[in-house]
């Protein structure tokens, strides 16, 4: 990380907070296949429409999704595809760690 001032570091922390919620990650994952409206994202997430809208607003605030109104519908899509590179990096690290933990547990299992 380059030398960032306190305001920038606070923004970066908030950006990561936006990604630190499973429902928002589920919605971002669903948007990999292309744009979706709120109803479709409600189905995917299993949340209420109001809750989905709240999550989408936060994701939009940090430039992760963009919205487009068409008639009475609003469609959301990924605004910054690089977020998937970040998620892939983190997910790969988590999977590797879980594999290591499972291997360690196998070493100490009696049976």
Secondary structure, DSSP 8 states (H G I E B T S, - for coil): -----HHHHHHHHHHHHHHS-HHHHHHHHHGGGS-EEHHHHHHHHTS-HHHHHHHHHHHHHTTSEEEEEETTEEEEEES-THHHHHHHHHHHHHHHHHHHHHHHHHHH---
